[in-house]
């Protein structure tokens, strides 16, 4: 049995419990950003949109879904009030809105007070945000009723907050690599009680990372929680206990903002900075007698900083922050093509069947063919600023701009 088949079976097992729930966390199943839906157009106009809804406040939080309910965050940029929103996936109607008074504070001009993406399961939706004084993690029912709320302490960063939680079995796990005391924490999804908490080292400067973890499922071994940070590099933890299984420190010279993906058993992750000093590493967790090893790297010419990677089989698509898209052989790191599509990008690409989509900060959705030959399929304007990542479920794509949520696809 080949490695690709093993990894495919592992991914199937990881997502089988939520077969009908296609997009429950940041970038969908295991953070891969992939969907096999066949009803999403490559390009469209406003007349093709199924619905478009104005949201209260502004934000970059991506939508997640359970059944016919969409969950996302927004905020009042002046007062700092956070909004947890539930929108009907059927017609875009705002079903409920919960407000949490807070305070505005300094963030990066391209960030927002609602940049974290919720995670949802069959019982609750789990959300996170922060002020410099308080890192909030909370759970609500699907009807908006409060279940629990946890204060994880202060959150210090020159750029603000943006990390997203994930669910592993009965645990809600969130990374907290910041400019103050850093840690990874897992809480009970039903009570919010801390199950484990692992302290992390930190640098005096530029320590905050925004990478959202994913799960690696090695053949014949328990699942591993994969995290990225500047200090710790690529780390594997036991998601049940927080025990470190392996770590490759020193592989990142800058901060990880994008989230790792698993391609044919390799962990692919990037780091970077605003000046473009980016780097991509491919880690084989079992390269040398079971010891992890960096098998190749890709330099700043092709490696993105903020946008995460997305794949189709062994083809990996690197959507650059400044609108240069590359296609790479995921097994070897060979660049197969590199072309400019234009625009600036702060959301991540998603692959839907044979197309890769990404929303520019100007609110234009660019689509390229998911192929080893470059083809620009077209661009679709949303008419509003966006630094968010699309969600795909029920044969539809849901696209968030800073103040609107729009659906296209299956009627």
Secondary structure, DSSP 8 states (H G I E B T S, - for coil): --HHHHHHHHHHHHHGGGTT----STTSGGG--EE--S---SS--GGG-SEEEE-SSB-----EEETTEEEEEEE-TTT--EEEEEEETTT--EEEEEEE--------TT--S-----EE-SSEEEEEEE-SS-EEEEEEETTS-EEEEEE------SS------EEETTEEEEEE--SSSEEEEEEETTT--EEEEEEE---SSS-------EEEE-TTS-EEEEEEETTTEEEEE-TTT--EEEEETTS-SSB--S--EEETTEEEEEEB-TT---EEEEEEEEEETTEEEEEEEE-TTT--SSS--EEETTEEEEE-TTSEEEEEETTT--EEEEEE--S---S--EEETTEEEEE-TTSEEEEEESSSS--EEEEEE-SS------EEETTEEEEE-SSEEEEEE--
